[in-house]
Structure formats: structure tokens, C-alpha cells
Amino acid sequence: MTTSTTNPTPASEFSVTHQGASLWRRLIALVYDSFLLGALTMAYGAVVTIVLLVIQGDTTAGEYRPMITTHWGNALFLVGLIVTLAGFYVFFWCRGGQTAGMRAWRLQVVKREALPETLPPSFKQSTLRALLAPLSLLIAGAGYWWQFFDEHSDCLHDRWSDTRVILTPPRKKKRHR
């Protein structure tokens, strides 16, 4: 009796190896990344404080007073912080499609048009995604809940940026001898 093995078709291979990421994995990866974003926010605040000390000197006279006292200064600080935090995601998504939290939970952002290849998104796609993802949280997270109605389990910001978040295969453990 002979047994025949059939090779998977590209369509079935796509569904197994490029499965869309579940919402809980995405959210846990965000929690992991939030620790790095917290550290990045503190570093950004330290750099701004040092720059302000160099430019204007110590204006506090030993008392607690804000160093930035104008609306324009506060707005500029906030824009700089947003650019810094978005830059974190853009850098890692362009580089390999994964942040540290995404890597820990086996998630990867890829170009939709490159599938079944797993190419990281372009700078434009990553920037668009970084700007749109916070908007997906508005209105009770509707952009993320969209995933339950999408045939590929994509969120709205995935669709709008022409990217997908896929579940990567488990990494093989190295044997230590």
C-alpha cells in the first residue's frame, strides 16, 4: 500500500503561516511596549530639561516651577513627544516589522501587497500606521474591534495603511550542550 503526500497549496499555506494576529496578542504586545515607551518618555523629558537648562539656565530659583511656561512651548513639547513615540514604532516596523513586545508575542507587521512574503512595511506605511493606530482606540476601541468583522482579522489601521499583523511561527530553541 502506498501513501501519497500532498503538498499544501499556496492558499492553504497562506492561511496557516500568515494567520492574522488575535486582539489579545496585540493588546499584550502593547502592554510590553508600554514599558519601553515609558522609558523613552523619561529620556525625552530628560533631554528637553537639559536643553532648556543650557538655553535659559535655571529659572526656578530653587522652587518648583515649570520650565516651560508658554502655550507654544507646551504644544511644541507635546508634538515632540508624539513624534518620539511614533518614531519608536516607525523605526522598528521599518527595520523588521516587530517591536520588542511584538517579538515576544510572535507578531509581525508586514506589507499586505507582499504576501505571502513577509516584507516589513515601508517608511510611509509605518508612519501612516503609527498615526492611525491611536485613532483606532477612539470611540471605545472601534478600530480594534473591527478585527472581529474582517475576514483576515485586520484592524482598521491595518487596512488604512495597507499592512497586516501576522502571527509568526515559534522560534526554535537552541540546544545547550
matplotlib code that plots the C-alpha trace (Angstrom):
import matplotlib.pyplot as plt

x = [0.0, 1.5, 0.8, 0.8, 1.7, 0.2, 1.9, -0.2, -1.4, -0.3, -3.7, -3.7, -0.1, -1.1, -3.8, -1.5, 1.7, 0.2, -2.6, -3.9, -3.0, -5.6, -6.7, -5.5, -2.0, -2.0, -3.0, -0.5, 2.3, 1.1, 1.4, 5.0, 5.9, 4.3, 7.2, 9.7, 7.6, 7.6, 11.4, 11.6, 9.2, 11.5, 14.6, 12.8, 11.8, 15.5, 16.8, 14.2, 15.1, 18.9, 18.3, 16.2, 18.8, 21.5, 19.4, 17.7, 19.6, 17.9, 14.8, 13.2, 15.2, 15.2, 11.4, 9.2, 8.0, 7.5, 10.4, 8.0, 5.6, 4.1, 1.3, 3.6, 6.3, 3.8, 2.5, 6.0, 6.9, 3.8, 4.4, 8.0, 6.8, 4.3, 7.0, 9.4, 6.8, 5.6, 9.2, 9.8, 7.2, 8.2, 11.8, 11.1, 8.4, 10.6, 13.6, 12.0, 8.3, 8.5, 8.8, 10.1, 6.5, 5.5, 8.6, 7.8, 4.2, 5.3, 3.6, 4.9, 3.7, 4.1, 3.2, -0.1, 0.8, 4.0, 2.2, 3.0, 6.4, 6.9, 8.4, 8.4, 6.3, 7.8, 8.5, 5.3, 3.2, 4.8, 4.3, 0.7, 0.1, 1.7, -0.5, -3.7, -3.4, -4.1, -7.2, -8.4, -8.7, -11.2, -14.9, -14.3, -11.6, -13.8, -10.8, -9.6, -13.0, -13.2, -11.0, -13.9, -15.8, -12.8, -12.2, -8.4, -8.7, -7.3, -7.9, -8.9, -5.4, -4.1, -6.5, -5.8, -2.0, -2.1, -0.4, -1.2, -0.2, 0.5, 1.4, 4.9, 5.9, 7.5, 11.2, 13.3, 15.0, 18.8, 20.2, 22.9, 25.4]
y = [0.0, 3.3, 6.6, 9.7, 13.1, 16.2, 19.5, 22.3, 24.8, 28.4, 29.4, 26.8, 27.6, 31.3, 30.6, 28.6, 30.6, 34.1, 33.8, 37.2, 38.2, 38.0, 41.0, 39.7, 39.2, 42.7, 44.2, 42.3, 43.3, 46.9, 46.4, 45.1, 48.0, 50.5, 49.8, 50.8, 53.8, 54.9, 54.8, 56.6, 59.3, 59.8, 60.0, 62.6, 64.6, 64.5, 65.7, 68.6, 69.5, 69.6, 71.6, 74.1, 74.4, 75.1, 77.6, 79.5, 78.5, 77.6, 79.7, 78.0, 79.9, 76.7, 76.4, 74.0, 75.9, 74.6, 75.2, 75.6, 78.4, 79.3, 77.6, 77.3, 75.7, 73.2, 72.5, 72.0, 69.7, 67.6, 67.4, 66.4, 63.6, 62.3, 62.3, 60.5, 57.8, 57.3, 57.2, 54.3, 52.3, 53.5, 52.6, 49.0, 48.4, 49.5, 47.6, 44.2, 44.6, 43.9, 45.9, 44.1, 43.4, 42.1, 39.8, 38.4, 37.6, 36.4, 39.2, 40.9, 43.8, 43.1, 44.7, 43.5, 43.5, 41.5, 38.5, 35.6, 37.1, 38.8, 42.1, 44.9, 47.9, 50.9, 54.2, 55.7, 52.7, 52.6, 56.3, 56.2, 53.2, 54.9, 57.9, 56.0, 53.3, 55.7, 56.8, 53.2, 53.4, 56.3, 55.5, 52.6, 51.0, 50.6, 50.4, 47.3, 45.7, 45.9, 42.9, 40.6, 41.6, 41.5, 38.3, 38.5, 39.7, 43.1, 46.2, 49.5, 50.9, 47.8, 48.3, 52.0, 51.6, 48.5, 46.3, 43.2, 41.9, 38.2, 35.5, 34.2, 30.6, 29.7, 30.2, 27.1, 26.7, 26.4, 23.3, 24.0, 21.2]
z = [0.0, -1.0, 0.8, -1.1, 0.4, -1.0, -0.8, 0.5, -2.0, -1.7, -0.5, 2.4, 3.2, 3.4, 5.9, 8.2, 8.0, 7.8, 10.2, 11.4, 14.9, 17.6, 19.6, 22.9, 21.5, 20.1, 23.4, 25.4, 23.0, 23.5, 27.3, 26.8, 24.6, 27.1, 29.4, 26.7, 25.8, 29.4, 29.5, 26.2, 27.5, 30.6, 28.3, 26.1, 29.2, 30.4, 27.0, 27.0, 30.5, 29.7, 26.6, 28.5, 31.3, 28.7, 26.8, 29.6, 32.7, 36.0, 36.1, 39.1, 41.8, 44.0, 43.9, 41.9, 38.8, 35.3, 32.9, 30.0, 30.7, 27.4, 25.4, 22.4, 24.5, 25.9, 22.4, 21.0, 23.9, 23.2, 19.4, 20.1, 22.4, 19.9, 17.2, 19.5, 20.5, 16.9, 15.8, 18.1, 16.2, 12.7, 13.4, 14.5, 11.9, 9.0, 10.4, 10.8, 11.3, 15.1, 18.3, 21.4, 22.6, 19.2, 19.1, 22.5, 21.3, 17.8, 15.9, 12.8, 10.7, 7.0, 3.7, 2.6, -1.1, -0.5, 1.0, 1.1, 1.5, 4.9, 4.0, 6.6, 5.8, 4.1, 5.9, 4.5, 5.6, 9.0, 9.6, 8.4, 10.7, 13.7, 13.2, 12.6, 15.3, 18.2, 16.3, 16.3, 20.1, 19.8, 20.2, 22.6, 20.5, 17.4, 15.1, 17.0, 17.4, 13.6, 13.6, 14.5, 11.3, 9.0, 7.0, 7.6, 11.3, 10.4, 12.4, 10.7, 10.9, 9.2, 6.3, 6.0, 6.0, 3.7, 6.3, 8.2, 11.6, 11.3, 13.8, 13.2, 13.7, 17.0, 17.2, 17.6, 20.9, 20.8, 22.5, 25.0, 25.5]

ax = plt.figure().add_subplot(projection="3d")
ax.plot(x, y, z, "-o")
ax.set_aspect("equal")
plt.show()
